[in-house]
C-alpha cells in the first residue's frame, strides 16, 4: 500500500469542510486509526460500547479557523 494515500484522500475533504465551516464526524474501531485522525485534528467525542464487539470511538473535528459548530 502506498504510504500517505489516506492523507491524500482525506485532505481535500477536510479542506472543503473548513471552507464551508462544517464539522466532520466519524467512527473508528482501531487505536491506529484513532491516532491517525487525531493527528488531523479530530478529537474523541465519545466511546461506543458494543457488547462483544470492538472498542469503538466517535471522533469529531471542528472546522479550522472557526468556532465549533
Buried (B, 14 or more C-beta within 10 A) or exposed (E): EEEEEBEEEBEEEBEEBBEEEBEBEBEBEEEEBBEBBBEBBBEEEEEEEEEEEEEBBBBBBBBEEEEEE
